[in-house]
Amino acid sequence: MHHFEYRNDTLFCEAVSVAAIAETVGTPFYLYSQATLERHFTQFDRAFDGIDHLVCYSAKANTNQAILTLFNRMGSGLDIVSGGELYRGLRAGFAPEKIVYSGVGKRIDEIDAALARGILMFNIESQQELELINARAGQLNTTAPVAIRVNPDVDPKTHPYISTGLKQNKFGIDIRTARDAYRAAQALDHVDVVGIDCHIGSQITDTQPFADALQSLKALVTALKDDGIVIKYIDMGGGLGITYQDEAPPALNTYAATISATLKKMPVKLILEPGRVIVGNAGVLVTRVLFIKPGPVKNFVIVDAGMNDLMRPTLYHAYHHVQPIIRKTAGKDEAFVADVVGPICESGDFLAQDRKMPPFEPGDLMALMSAGAYGFTMASNYCSRLKPAEVMVHGERFEVVSRRQDYETLVQNERVPAWMDA
Ligand SMILES: *Cc1c(COP(=O)(O)O)cnc(C)c1O
């Protein structure tokens, strides 16, 4: 469900014409619907109504300050994976005690910043990280609340790059040795063991992997009790998928019911870290067609957005639906087959491949749908292309929530070394 719909053959985001925004803002830009963001967050949160829980929105899916501010006001916590995300989260008003910090490679400065602010917990991913956090907490005269991220070795049946809970993945501590890690943690002076965590992957469209992972976590919680270790929080991570093309992910209520049923009456607080499922379908990337180029084996629609703006197609062979902003050719939605490609000097610079679409012409506007998650956050300046603008719609209003980068900021951190002046 989202709020991008045609009215008289023109794509609207809520009550605003996308073409009108493009005239004001220029292209390319990301466009977010506040109503969709609110709807998804509320539905996700409500699905867990019956159990003690905290939704910690996973910042890396989309870290725009407007989006973080919105979720903070709706009562969300935050899942972060870097000092930069900690900074952004605090700036958007999140209370430190609602922030969980995951990630395999936390640096000392990042750990210290999180300790100084007093976050809810660190999700620990290795023995050495555990020891470092203990040492830093001792240094700062504090105690670090920790959960151990366990790797339950379940196959989420998603793209290999976004599977994270298999034993060959770099994430977490193997479930078979996790009990030893917990005993080691319990013996440390400056950590307080409060939770257990997993995050098995992303774009998961089946409930079974979540149930399997939670089963393993529960067995460990029970074993830990025998060791005198009491777990207060079970963090199930994120990973629930969305419909990009024809995937049929479980409804939020089904997902929540599976987790609740598996959790049964275990006296813990449940933490969830959804990213994609909240923001994915709440955003689109709007681009303008530059040229149409017929080739001997393929047609190309060359647009002004590239892989630097939206990396998912080339990184994961991800599918984003292609839609015209203005439908000029009713009934010809599948009249033309082409690749949608950007201006970048790489053959991997495609946004869609072998796709049926209406016959686009130079100057036409196009939307790459479902681009709200891992879109702008993965954008880069490759080929010195400027990061696109981001725009938020709320009813009949719209506002630029991140202005298009300019050439000055592109080079502002660079300098020519002194020895080259002469
Ligand atoms: C990326 C990530 C998430 C969010 O994943 P989605 O698939 O977007 O829901 C949650 N937790 C951790 C630890 C992550 O790395």
The ligand as a Tripos MOL2 file, in Angstrom:
@<TRIPOS>MOLECULE
LIG
   15    15     1     0     0
SMALL
NO_CHARGES

@<TRIPOS>ATOM
      1 C1         20.0090   -3.4350    7.7330 C.3       1 LIG1
      2 C2         19.6330   -3.9050    9.0880 C.ar      1 LIG1
      3 C3         18.3030   -3.9210    9.4950 C.ar      1 LIG1
      4 C4         17.1520   -3.5390    8.5860 C.3       1 LIG1
      5 O1         16.9510   -4.4660    7.5790 O.3       1 LIG1
      6 P1         15.6690   -4.3610    6.6170 P.3       1 LIG1
      7 O2         15.8070   -5.5210    5.7100 O.co2     1 LIG1
      8 O3         15.7640   -3.0680    5.9010 O.co2     1 LIG1
      9 O4         14.4600   -4.4370    7.4890 O.co2     1 LIG1
     10 C5         18.0240   -4.3080   10.7850 C.ar      1 LIG1
     11 N1         19.0180   -4.6770   11.6420 N.ar      1 LIG1
     12 C6         20.3130   -4.7060   11.2710 C.ar      1 LIG1
     13 C7         21.3380   -5.1240   12.2380 C.3       1 LIG1
     14 C8         20.6680   -4.3170    9.9810 C.ar      1 LIG1
     15 O5         21.9500   -4.3600    9.6150 O.3       1 LIG1
@<TRIPOS>BOND
     1     1     2 1
     2     2     3 ar
     3     2    14 ar
     4     3     4 1
     5     3    10 ar
     6     4     5 1
     7     5     6 1
     8     6     7 2
     9     6     8 1
    10     6     9 1
    11    10    11 ar
    12    11    12 ar
    13    12    13 1
    14    12    14 ar
    15    14    15 1
@<TRIPOS>SUBSTRUCTURE
     1 LIG1         1 GROUP 0 **** ****
